[in-house]
Amino acid sequence: MSPTIIGVLIVSPIQLLDLSPIDLFAMMTRSYFEACRPPQPLLDLSIPDKDLKIIYVSSSGPNTVAQTTANVGITINVGLDDPAVAPRKLDILLIPGPPPFSKPDEKSLEFVRRHVNAGVDLLTVCSGILVAGYAGVLDGKHCTCPRGIDHFQKEFPKALFKDKRWVRDGRLWTSGGISNGLDLIAAYIKYRWPGPLPDTVLKMADVEPRGQDYGTNMAGMRAWWAWHLLKVWIGGLVGRNKKSD
C-alpha cells in the first residue's frame, strides 16, 4: 500500500491554532499509539509510521523557519519545487490561515492550482481559504470562511459561501473559524479512514466534533458583537470618568 502523504502549505505568518488539527493525523500513527501504551487491539488499529508522512512546504525553501503569530517557528522541510511534493505526490494538501487581509505570493498560488488540478484533497482552515480563493480554485464551489469577515465573499464572488463550521464539496474541504479546523479534520479522518481508528484518536484527544451548523445564525452572531462592542465602549467611558475624578 502506498503511503498517505500530507503536505502542509505554510504562508507565513500563520496561527498555531490553525495548524494544530494536523496532530489528529499524527496521532493515528504506530509510534504515537506505542507511546500511549493502549491495549493490543487498539494498538493494532494504528497506521505504521512509514504509511503516513507529513511534509511542511513553503516558498521560503527547505530548512527555513516560518513564523507564527505566537512567535514559534515552524521548520520547513521542502520548497515548492521539491520533487517530493510535485503534483500527484501529495494525497492531502492542508492550508492553515495567513493574516485575513493578506495576499499570498504567486508561487504558492500556482502550487495550489497544480495540486488541485492533479486531484489532491484540499483542506483549508480559517483564513486558509484566502490561499485557495486567490489560486482560483473556489469558483462554483460550496465552501465556508471565518464568520463576520465580509472581505472573503467580496474577494471571491464566484465561490458559493455557506455559514457552516465546515463544508465539503468533492475534494475541497473548508472550515470557518480557527477552532473549526478540529471539526473539519475530525470529519475528514472519519471519511478517509472509516472504522474505529478515527473514533479512538478523537477520544484520546478529547475532541468532540461539533455539527456543521452553528448554534446561532449570522444575525445572532452580529447582534452579539454589537452588544459586546457597546459594553466595551461603555466600560471605557466609565473607566475614563473614574480616572478624571
N, C-alpha and C positions, 0 to 999 in steps of 0.2 A: 504494500500500500504506500502511495506517495505521501510524504509529509504535508501537513497543512501549514502554509507559510503566511504569516500575518505581517503586513507592512504597516508601520505607524508613521504617517507623514507629519513631520513637525514643522509648522510655520510659526516661528517664534515672534513674541513670547506667548506661551500657552499657559493655561491654568492647570495645576496638578489635578484638581478635581475632574477636569475634562478627561485627563489621561487615566485616572485611577481605575475605570472599569476594565482596562486591559488585564488587570490582575485576575479577573474571573477566568480568562483564558489560561493564564499561567497556573492557576490553582487546579486545573484539570490534569496536570502532568504527574507522572510517576514520582518524580523527586519531591514534589510538594506533598503528595499523599504519604510517602515514606516518612517525611519529617514529622507528620502529624500522627503517625502510628495508629491508623484505624484498623479495625478487624479485617482479616484477609479478604472476605467477599467485597468489601468496599475498596480495598487496595487494588483488587483485580479490575475494577471499573476504570481506573486511571489510564491516561494516554502515555505511552512511552515517550520520554523526552525527545527522542530523535524524530518523532512523528508530529511534533508541534513546535514551530520556530517563530519567534517574534523578532523583527528587524526594525530598527529605528532609522528613518530616512529623512534627509533634509538637503536643501540646496547648498548648505554650508559645507557638506562633504564629510568623509569619514574622520573619526577621532576628534571632531569638533564638539563643542559643548553648546547646546541650545538652551536659551534662558527661559525661565518660567516667572510668572508674576510673584511666586512665593520665594524667589531668589534661590532656587535649587536648579542646578544644571542637569540636563539630560544628555548623556553621551550618545552621539550619533554614530551608528555602525557603518552606514554607506551613504554615498551621494546618489543623486537622481539617475545618473548614467551607469551605475554599477550593474553588471550582468546578473547579479543575484536578485535584483528587483526589476528586471526587464518585464515588459508585458507578457502575461501568461505564466510568469514565475510565481506571482502572488495569488493566493486564493481569496484573501481578505485585505482590504485597504481601510484602515481606521484613521480618521482625521479629527483630532481634538481641536478645540476652538482657539483661534488667534483673537486679538482685540476686535470687537464687533464693528468698528468703522474703518478697519484697515483693508488694504487690497494686496493679496498675495503676489509674489513675483511670478512672472510669466513662465519660468521653467517649472515651477511647482504646478501651475495650472495645466501645462502640457503633459506633465507626468500623470495627473489625474485623468485627463482626457484619454491618453493612450491606454491606461489600465481599464477604464470603463469600456472603451471600445473592444478591449480584449476579453471582457466578460468577468471582471473581478466583482466580488461583493463589496460594495462601497458603504461604509458606516461612518456617519458624522455625528459628533457630539457638540451640542450647543452651537456656538458661532462657527464651528467647523463647516456648517452649511455654506458659509461665505466662500470657502475654497471650492466647493462643488459648484456653487452658483456662478462664480466668475469663470470657472472652467467650462461653463455652458452645458452641464450635464443634468440640469434640473428642468429644462424646458419640457412642458407637458407631463411632468412627474408629480405625483402626490408626495408631499413632504411636510416637515414641520420645522420650526425655528424657535429661538427664545421668545417667550411671551412679552408683549408690550413694547417690542422694538420694531416699529413700522418700517424702519430702514430696509429690512430684508425683503419685504414684499415689494417695496418700491424699486429696489435694485434688480429684482428678478421677477418681472411681471408675468412671465410665461410659466412660472412654476405654480403648481396648484397647492397652495399652503392650506394646512388644516391645523386647528387649535387642539393638538393632541400632545401627550407626553412623548410618544414616538409613533412613527409611521413607516410602513413598508410599502414600496412599490417595486415589485420584481426584485432585482438585485440591489436596489437602493434602500438603505435603512437610515432614517434620520431621527434625531432626538431633539427635544425642546431645550429646557434649561439645563444647567450643569449637572444636577443630580439625576436628571432623566437619562443620562448616559448609562447608569446602572440598570434602569428599567429596560433600555434598549438592548444592552448586551445580554441581560438575563433572557430576554425573549429570543435573541439570536442564537445563543448556545443551545437553548431548548429546541429550536428549529433545526439547527445543523447537526446536533448530536442527540437525537431523540432517545429517551430512555432514562435510567436512574442517575447517570453521571451528572448532568446539569443540576438536578434536584439536590444531589449530595453536596455539590460545590456551593450552591446558593445557601443551603442550610449551614454549611461550615462557615460561610462568610457572613451569616446572619443578614442576608439580603432578601427582603420580602418584596418581590416585584409588584409594582402598582399597575393598575389597568391603564389602558391608553388614554382614557378620559380623565380630565382634571376634576377636582371636587367642585370648582366654581367656574363659571363661564368667563369670557373676556370682560363682560360688563362688570361682573362682580370683582374681578381682579383689578380693573381700573378704579373701581369705587374704593377698594382697599387702599390703593396707592394715594388716591386723592385725600382720603381721611388721614392716612399716615403722614403725608406732607403737611396737612393742616395742623396736626398735633405737633410736628417738629417746629413749624413756624410759630405757633402759639407758645411753645416751650422756649423758643429763642427770645421771643418778646418778653416773656416773664423773667427769663434769666438776665436780660439786659436791664430791665427795670429794677431788679433787685440789686444789681451792681451799682446803678446810678444812685440808689438810696444810701 
